[in-house]
């Protein structure tokens, strides 16, 4: 969701675990949060792609808040009322897609992957995993938010298996292509169901343990010898997808 503070409050109201969130300008709420965690994350309230993201110890933030507002250096590049503070939750990050018909309806599919690396706030590498453990969360969110189409949900899974939602994007997210190259086909489902056709029965299934990675490169072109066409002169690797399957050991 665009407003990180509003998202936190909405999730808390429906009983979905999410990191406690306070505006940096709400000094009382921030100090109460600092009493409960050794480290915090600051990020833009309205941001995307990890904009404004900073990690600080709770003691560092206390010292910063204690300085005079007229002389302290800016933290995060945004006004205090446009930055939120959250505990730095420890866990493994996952991304899931909750898929419903474009015009709304029950959850038709859930796709899940474990994130292996990030770049500029977007998943750069991930491995497909079983979506079963996230089915209950998906149903709760779909019912409470009235999802139409697909939403991308980012969450952290602690060592004991407890999930904490850290972001919701009401669109195809940057992680969906990892599920697509593993076999899922959400665009097919949308087109078929919207036109009144029965989607292929396995559109929401995919190979487990399938690793995908994004990479970028440069292709150079130059005129062909007769000047009539453009010819390929150099290739470092076009922007594309690579993937491999992890074999069980």
Backbone torsions as a table, in degrees:
resi	resn	phi	psi	omega
1	UNK	NA	152.3	-175.7
2	UNK	-66.0	-39.8	-177.7
3	UNK	-97.7	106.0	-175.9
4	UNK	-65.2	-34.0	179.5
5	UNK	-69.7	-45.2	-180.0
6	UNK	-64.2	-38.0	178.5
7	UNK	-61.8	-45.6	-179.8
8	UNK	-59.0	-43.8	-179.1
9	UNK	-67.1	-39.7	-179.8
10	UNK	-65.8	-42.7	179.7
11	UNK	-66.2	-39.1	178.9
12	UNK	-62.7	-39.1	179.9
13	UNK	-62.6	-34.0	-178.0
14	UNK	-96.3	6.4	174.7
15	UNK	81.3	20.4	177.1
16	UNK	-93.6	123.2	-179.7
17	UNK	-59.9	133.7	178.5
18	UNK	-155.3	151.0	-179.1
19	UNK	-59.4	139.4	175.0
20	UNK	-58.4	135.8	-171.8
21	UNK	-131.3	135.2	177.7
22	UNK	-138.5	146.5	172.4
23	UNK	-69.1	140.3	178.6
24	UNK	-60.8	-30.0	179.8
25	UNK	-73.1	-16.2	178.7
26	UNK	-88.6	81.6	-172.4
27	UNK	-57.0	-42.2	-178.8
28	UNK	-62.5	-45.3	-179.8
29	UNK	-66.5	-37.6	179.5
30	UNK	-65.3	-45.2	180.0
31	UNK	-63.9	-36.4	176.9
32	UNK	-64.2	-38.8	178.0
33	UNK	-66.8	-40.4	-178.1
34	UNK	-62.9	-24.1	178.1
35	UNK	-71.3	-14.2	-173.1
36	UNK	-108.5	-4.0	-173.9
37	UNK	-148.4	145.3	179.9
38	UNK	-80.9	-17.5	-177.4
39	UNK	-148.0	153.4	-176.4
40	UNK	-133.3	163.6	172.9
41	UNK	-117.5	135.8	171.6
42	UNK	-112.7	139.4	177.0
43	UNK	-154.4	161.5	-179.7
44	UNK	-63.2	132.5	178.9
45	UNK	-59.9	-37.6	-176.7
46	UNK	-106.8	14.2	-170.1
47	UNK	-80.7	171.4	173.4
48	UNK	-145.6	161.6	179.6
49	UNK	61.6	33.9	179.8
50	UNK	62.3	27.0	-179.9
51	UNK	-63.3	137.6	178.6
52	UNK	73.0	5.9	-174.2
53	UNK	-68.9	126.3	176.3
54	UNK	-139.4	144.8	173.6
55	UNK	-111.1	133.8	178.8
56	UNK	-140.9	150.4	170.5
57	UNK	-71.9	158.3	178.9
58	UNK	-62.6	-34.9	179.2
59	UNK	-67.1	-39.0	177.0
60	UNK	-60.7	-42.0	-179.0
61	UNK	-70.4	-35.8	177.1
62	UNK	-60.5	-45.1	-179.5
63	UNK	-62.6	-40.3	-178.9
64	UNK	-65.1	-42.4	179.7
65	UNK	-66.9	-26.2	-177.8
66	UNK	-78.0	-15.5	179.8
67	UNK	-77.7	159.8	-179.8
68	UNK	-67.2	131.5	-175.0
69	UNK	-61.2	-24.5	-179.0
70	UNK	-78.6	-20.2	-175.3
71	UNK	-114.7	-18.7	-177.1
72	UNK	-69.9	146.6	179.2
73	UNK	-71.1	151.6	-179.0
74	UNK	-68.4	142.1	-179.4
75	UNK	-115.8	108.7	176.0
76	UNK	95.6	-9.7	175.5
77	UNK	80.5	4.8	-179.3
78	UNK	-128.7	156.2	175.5
79	UNK	-59.0	153.6	-176.8
80	UNK	-57.9	-32.9	-177.9
81	UNK	-83.0	5.8	175.5
82	UNK	-118.3	11.3	175.7
83	UNK	-119.6	140.8	176.2
84	UNK	-114.0	153.6	178.9
85	UNK	-117.8	134.5	178.6
86	UNK	-138.5	155.8	172.2
87	UNK	-61.8	145.8	175.2
88	UNK	-81.2	88.1	-174.5
89	UNK	-71.8	133.8	179.2
90	UNK	-93.4	130.7	178.5
91	UNK	172.2	176.0	177.5
92	UNK	-92.8	131.9	-174.8
93	UNK	-88.6	134.4	177.7
94	UNK	-126.2	158.8	172.1
95	UNK	-127.9	137.5	176.6
96	UNK	-130.6	149.4	171.5
97	UNK	-109.3	126.6	173.8
98	UNK	-101.8	119.4	-172.7
99	UNK	-114.1	125.6	174.0
100	UNK	-129.8	166.1	175.2
101	UNK	-57.1	151.7	-177.4
102	UNK	-58.4	-35.0	179.7
103	UNK	-89.1	9.2	179.0
104	UNK	94.0	161.3	-178.6
105	UNK	146.5	-173.5	-178.9
106	UNK	-67.7	161.1	178.5
107	UNK	-61.7	125.6	-179.5
108	UNK	-98.3	-20.9	179.9
109	UNK	-169.6	151.6	175.2
110	UNK	-131.3	127.6	178.8
111	UNK	-115.0	140.9	-175.8
112	UNK	-138.7	146.4	175.0
113	UNK	-149.6	150.1	175.9
114	UNK	-96.2	129.4	-176.5
115	UNK	-78.9	133.4	179.2
116	UNK	-102.5	-32.3	176.9
117	UNK	-158.5	157.3	-179.0
118	UNK	-125.7	153.2	175.0
119	UNK	-145.0	119.6	179.9
120	UNK	53.9	40.9	176.7
121	UNK	79.5	3.4	-179.6
122	UNK	-120.6	146.6	-179.6
123	UNK	-62.7	126.1	179.3
124	UNK	-102.1	-26.6	176.9
125	UNK	-152.5	143.3	-177.5
126	UNK	-157.2	160.9	177.3
127	UNK	-123.9	133.7	-178.8
128	UNK	-71.2	140.2	-177.9
129	UNK	-134.8	167.3	178.6
130	UNK	-63.6	130.9	-179.0
131	UNK	-86.8	-6.4	-176.8
132	UNK	-52.0	-46.3	-178.7
133	UNK	-62.5	-15.2	-177.3
134	UNK	-104.8	3.2	-175.3
135	UNK	-63.0	-42.5	-179.7
136	UNK	-64.2	-43.7	178.1
137	UNK	-61.9	-42.7	-179.8
138	UNK	-60.6	-43.9	-179.7
139	UNK	-64.3	-41.2	179.1
140	UNK	-62.2	-46.4	-179.2
141	UNK	-66.6	-41.7	-179.2
142	UNK	-62.3	-41.8	-178.8
143	UNK	-69.3	-43.2	-175.5
144	UNK	-74.4	-35.6	-174.8
145	UNK	-95.9	-8.9	-178.1
146	UNK	62.2	47.3	-175.1
147	UNK	-60.6	134.9	172.2
148	UNK	-126.3	118.8	-176.5
149	UNK	92.5	-125.1	-177.5
150	UNK	-132.8	145.4	171.0
151	UNK	-127.8	147.6	178.3
152	UNK	-103.4	125.6	-176.8
153	UNK	-119.6	128.8	174.8
154	UNK	-102.8	135.8	-179.8
155	UNK	-147.8	159.8	176.3
156	UNK	-111.3	135.6	178.9
157	UNK	-111.7	119.0	-179.0
158	UNK	-76.4	175.1	-178.3
159	UNK	-61.8	-26.8	179.9
160	UNK	-92.8	8.2	175.6
161	UNK	89.4	2.9	179.5
162	UNK	-76.6	132.2	-177.9
163	UNK	-98.1	141.7	177.2
164	UNK	-131.8	117.5	-177.6
165	UNK	-75.6	128.9	-179.3
166	UNK	-114.2	-14.7	177.3
167	UNK	-164.4	149.8	175.7
168	UNK	-134.4	126.7	178.8
169	UNK	-119.0	116.4	-176.6
170	UNK	-79.4	64.0	-175.6
171	UNK	-172.7	177.0	166.6
172	UNK	-63.8	127.6	178.2
173	UNK	-94.6	173.0	179.9
174	UNK	-66.9	-12.2	-179.9
175	UNK	-90.2	-15.5	-175.9
176	UNK	-57.6	-42.0	-177.8
177	UNK	-54.8	-26.4	178.1
178	UNK	-66.8	-36.6	175.8
179	UNK	-73.1	-34.5	-178.8
180	UNK	-65.2	-45.7	-179.5
181	UNK	-69.7	-16.2	176.6
182	UNK	-88.3	-4.3	173.8
183	UNK	128.6	-14.5	179.8
184	UNK	-74.2	157.7	-179.7
185	UNK	-147.1	76.4	-179.3
186	UNK	-67.4	-40.8	176.9
187	UNK	-55.6	-40.0	176.8
188	UNK	-59.3	-44.9	-180.0
189	UNK	-59.9	-44.6	-178.9
190	UNK	-63.2	-47.0	-178.2
191	UNK	-64.3	-49.0	-177.1
192	UNK	-63.5	-49.4	-176.1
193	UNK	-67.6	-34.6	179.5
194	UNK	-68.1	-35.3	179.9
195	UNK	-85.5	-1.4	176.4
196	UNK	89.7	14.4	178.3
197	UNK	-99.1	156.5	175.7
198	UNK	-78.2	122.6	178.5
199	UNK	-64.8	157.3	173.9
200	UNK	-56.6	139.3	-171.0
201	UNK	-63.2	-22.0	-175.6
202	UNK	-110.8	25.2	-178.2
203	UNK	-63.1	-27.0	-176.0
204	UNK	-104.5	21.5	175.5
205	UNK	-113.1	158.0	-177.2
206	UNK	-159.2	162.5	179.6
207	UNK	-73.5	133.0	177.2
208	UNK	-84.0	150.3	-179.7
209	UNK	74.3	17.7	180.0
210	UNK	-89.9	120.8	-177.5
211	UNK	-97.9	131.4	175.3
212	UNK	-124.9	150.7	178.4
213	UNK	-143.4	140.1	176.4
214	UNK	-91.8	143.8	172.0
215	UNK	-146.0	160.5	-178.7
216	UNK	-127.1	155.5	178.4
217	UNK	-156.5	-170.0	-176.2
218	UNK	-130.4	134.5	171.4
219	UNK	-114.7	128.5	177.7
220	UNK	-106.7	143.0	178.1
221	UNK	-124.4	149.4	175.1
222	UNK	-146.0	159.2	-178.1
223	UNK	-60.4	145.1	173.6
224	UNK	-69.8	163.6	-174.9
225	UNK	-52.9	-35.9	-179.4
226	UNK	-88.2	1.5	176.6
227	UNK	73.9	7.5	-174.4
228	UNK	-90.5	-14.7	-175.9
229	UNK	-152.5	167.4	177.0
230	UNK	-95.0	129.6	-179.0
231	UNK	-113.2	151.2	178.9
232	UNK	-73.4	123.2	-177.6
233	UNK	-110.6	-26.0	-174.4
234	UNK	-157.8	140.3	178.9
235	UNK	-142.4	121.7	173.9
236	UNK	-96.8	-7.7	-176.7
237	UNK	120.1	111.7	-178.6
238	UNK	-65.2	154.6	174.1
239	UNK	-58.5	120.7	-171.9
240	UNK	-161.6	-173.5	178.4
241	UNK	-114.3	141.8	169.7
242	UNK	-124.7	151.0	-179.9
243	UNK	-154.3	159.4	175.8
244	UNK	-151.6	160.0	178.9
245	UNK	-102.2	130.0	176.9
246	UNK	-83.0	117.9	179.5
247	UNK	-81.0	136.4	178.0
248	UNK	-62.6	144.0	179.9
249	UNK	-104.5	NA	NA
